[in-house]
């Protein structure tokens, strides 16, 4: 039985390079960030909530500017859940960023040995 479709975990590169997204991240304006993710990456608020370990109602409140995210642990969860590089949100590089930059490990020993 095929599994339920879930969009890729990473945000599209074009969104991460977009001037509006860069500025929203720099200002930590999560209402704009979530809206850009929803509109330009096609990720529904319920999936944003699941990926960031937030409740759907909290994501809705943020989108409506009824709640502001200031707690550093929540900011880190958003960065990790949406795969927003730490530097964009004024954070240190996230663990997953290091993993993506690491060269692949040879599978069958050292080449040429």
FENLINLIN-V473166 format. One record per residue. N is the residue number from 1. RES is the residue in one letter. PHI is phi in degrees with one decimal (NA if undefined). PSI is psi in whole degrees, -180 to 180 (* if undefined). Layout:
# FENLINLIN-V473166
N&RES&PHI&PSI, N&RES&PHI&PSI
This chain:
# FENLINLIN-V473166
1&X&NA&127, 2&X&-66.4&144, 3&X&-77.8&160, 4&X&-66.6&138, 5&X&-66.5&134, 6&X&-133.6&128, 7&X&-56.6&158, 8&X&-53.0&149, 9&X&-66.8&-34, 10&X&-84.5&150, 11&X&-77.4&152, 12&X&-61.0&141, 13&X&-55.7&-37, 14&X&-62.0&-32, 15&X&-73.3&-41, 16&X&-68.1&-22, 17&X&-94.9&-6, 18&X&-69.7&133, 19&X&-57.9&-39, 20&X&-66.4&-41, 21&X&-67.2&-43, 22&X&-59.2&-45, 23&X&-67.6&-41, 24&X&-60.5&-41, 25&X&-67.6&-43, 26&X&-59.0&-39, 27&X&-85.6&-6, 28&X&53.4&47, 29&X&-93.3&88, 30&X&-69.7&-25, 31&X&-61.8&-46, 32&X&-67.1&-43, 33&X&-59.0&-51, 34&X&-62.5&-39, 35&X&-66.6&-42, 36&X&-63.3&-41, 37&X&-63.1&-41, 38&X&-65.5&-50, 39&X&-77.1&-46, 40&X&-92.8&-20, 41&X&-110.2&-8, 42&X&69.5&28, 43&X&-101.1&117, 44&X&-66.8&152, 45&X&-55.0&-35, 46&X&-64.1&-35, 47&X&-76.1&-37, 48&X&-56.4&-47, 49&X&-58.2&-48, 50&X&-62.4&-45, 51&X&-68.2&-30, 52&X&-99.8&6, 53&X&55.4&48, 54&X&-120.8&163, 55&X&-82.0&151, 56&X&-58.0&-35, 57&X&-66.8&-35, 58&X&-67.5&-42, 59&X&-61.0&-42, 60&X&-61.1&-41, 61&X&-64.3&-40, 62&X&-64.1&-46, 63&X&-60.5&-32, 64&X&-90.1&8, 65&X&59.7&30, 66&X&-94.5&-12, 67&X&-143.5&142, 68&X&-116.0&135, 69&X&-89.6&118, 70&X&-126.5&-24, 71&X&-66.6&127, 72&X&-61.4&-34, 73&X&-67.6&-33, 74&X&-72.9&-41, 75&X&-58.9&-43, 76&X&-64.5&-40, 77&X&-63.9&-38, 78&X&-66.0&-46, 79&X&-57.4&-47, 80&X&-71.7&-42, 81&X&-67.5&-37, 82&X&-99.8&-1, 83&X&58.7&47, 84&X&-92.0&120, 85&X&-53.4&140, 86&X&-52.6&-41, 87&X&-58.6&-29, 88&X&-69.5&-26, 89&X&-108.6&13, 90&X&73.7&27, 91&X&-109.9&165, 92&X&-67.5&162, 93&X&-56.9&135, 94&X&-78.5&156, 95&X&-55.9&-41, 96&X&-67.2&-25, 97&X&-66.6&-41, 98&X&-63.6&-42, 99&X&-62.0&-39, 100&X&-72.2&-24, 101&X&-91.6&-14, 102&X&-68.5&140, 103&X&-66.9&150, 104&X&-64.0&144, 105&X&-82.8&130, 106&X&-59.4&142, 107&X&-85.6&-33, 108&X&-124.0&50, 109&X&90.2&-175, 110&X&-82.7&133, 111&X&-60.0&140, 112&X&81.5&3, 113&X&-85.7&*
